[in-house]
Amino acid sequence: MKRLERLRLRKRRRAKLALQIAAVLILSGGLVAGALNFDAVKTWASKHYVRIRFRPAVIAPEENPDLFAKLSKWHDPGKNLNVLFIGIDRGSVPGEEGNSRSDVMILASVNVKAKKAVLVSIPRDTKVTIPGYGTEKINAAHAYKGPAGAVEAVESLTGVEINDYAEVDFEAFKKIVDAVGGVPFHLEHTINDPLTGYLAKGDYNLSGEQALIVVRSRKLPRGDLDRIENQKAFLKAMMEKAVSIRDMQSLLKILDAAVRYLETTLDPDMIFTLAEALQGMKVQDVEFATLPGESPEPAPGQPWYFIHDKEATARLFDNINKYCSTKSPEEKRAELEELEKIRRAEELETDRSAVNLAVLNGVRWEGMASKVAEVMRDKGYDNIKIGNTVNAYEKTTVYYAPGHEAEARMVARDLDPKADYRIVEDRDVAITYDADVILVIGRDYVKI
């Protein structure tokens, strides 16, 4: 119980605000963006501490060798560091006081030695037993027992020992998103939710208010499960945006937006130790997963629960504990072999000259669509239209009409077999550009 008692949240004093930058980026970027931005943070802390009237933060190994070594004093770098992230709707109800139900719950496992991470989303409606309260949805654990109760519930559910805890409310979330300049995002389904707001499906540079609609709304075809998919997609997009931030003013905005709201048991010095150790970690080194299970139709008059699959959950967290991955090496190898078989079969069956392809310039670089179209013609594509997108794209995306996924994947491979381009089914985009496959060139495409 002593370990749970130490989970009482403590706001960091203003004397340590420079250290909070890493915490904010780690939180908003899924424990990765802070590491990727560490050099920029270090530069900002050293150059601007006088301006913000704080003592300089000692953060570099050469300045304090013991700081970096501190990681091994409390945690084996070869084992996972498990942090429970909670998003709560604090204060939205007039007169509401004390702990509230958690709205977002993510268990992050980070392996410093392997430079890998897995983020597992836990549906808020997951059925659990809370000691003293009986059968409940897991989001009630925070309301009844605060952070320690949330940790206790997740540990019991997953069998994973949680090392630290971080909590942020939705006002902080909105301010952080606005501070990073918005997040590029493709919304798969229109959201029309009287509780959160309205967003038509399509491409956005999400503001904080819009991002909150995306991560909160459950008015979707599969309810909370689709909401979790939106949350995972948003986290990845947030990471990709965060790693691009280098200027000091943007970092200062993030600091100002978050210091009043972020609450965590992570020691500020340890945050920088982790950020230093995780340098070189890429967004691709982060896996996303959802707690295995299903949402069966309840009996009349009974509450709706998400019922986790105990065997699949045990298998998932066994892989995370052993490999910091959702799959074992053997499972990954078998999956790759199966995908390679499918790829070869698709390429044999598909005639590139018959693909109705549109290439769109999403980067505003003159002539980009024409240049990429020439690259694709050299690979056998004859039926190509070119044009421009309405909004700028950070990430190259391949849209396809229903029934044309194989062609879309082939187009993505032909453009760059090593790249991780987004591939999205979207009937409306296909109709708009009168094509079966629409290749939108984003800023991540640097071949030309």
Order of alpha helices (4+ residues) and beta strands (2+ residues): alpha-alpha-alpha-alpha-alpha-beta-beta-beta-beta-beta-alpha-beta-alpha-beta-beta-beta-beta-alpha-alpha-alpha-beta-alpha-beta-beta-beta-alpha-alpha-beta-alpha-beta-beta-alpha-beta-alpha-beta
